[in-house]
Amino acid sequence: MAADQQAPSILGFPHRPEWGASAHRKALAGHLRRCRDHAQIEAKRAARCIDVSDAAISRLETGLATPEPAKVERLLDEYGVRDPAERARVAILVHEAAQPEIWQPYAHATPSTLRPLLAMEPAARRILSYEPQLVPGWLQTEEYARIVMRAVHPTRPAKEIAERVTMRMRRLEMLRRKTDPPSLLAVMDSEVFRRPVGAPGVMYRQIEHILALLAELPYRLRLQIAPLTVGAVGAIGHPIVHLRFFTPAYLPDMVYLEQYEGAVYREKPADSERYQAVLNNLCGVASPADQTPSLLREALDSWR
């Protein structure tokens, strides 16, 4: 170990319960991995230290396992972490990592492929989204969401559909919280507002809802509409969500790529930069955000 190599610190990651368990678990996972590397201890030795398998250490260091307080304490001892402030912050992260996830009350109705996005988005500083077919989930009305859910899952029981809708409605609340709410920049295909979802009144009320949200959250919500004349937009046929967090040193960007029956996540820096460039390009060709209210009012007139 180089004498001048600085020991990893977790003090830069704040205690923010509103960010959710996954954010704390991921930050802790990366910190434990860095501490082990700094101590020049192999994963096998760390596993023996707490009587677990090599695979269990891997899950712990990637945030896939909920850490046990006693085992984390033993790892800190093994890694030579003595600073009381560091250990106290780790203990806080361990506690928060064990709390219920936001989706857990609706676990049987929440697809496993969507859970990582739901779990991490409350910790985001900025959410960048592209939606080619539908109104983004954060902005949907309850009736719009119910019709969409039923169309995608025609055989699901009514109770499950209702719980999925409730979960979707809850996602907007993070934009309304008083402490460090995320900002949402959404880009939508203009055809979303021409595509019937339910009766005409459903679309009318949906557009009214978005206009109200833009007025309510002017500094947290920005919406851009990509016109049909921009042919490049149609080449991207699936939704994309790019999350950037308040603490990038501890939480790397996350990219969510939605598919019909699943999703793909990307967290490598090269992938994040690539999709960031794709979304930036979409923002560049879409109508400016200050034109969105007038475009929405035009769409509203068409549904009268």
Disulfide bonds with the S-S distance in Angstrom:
none
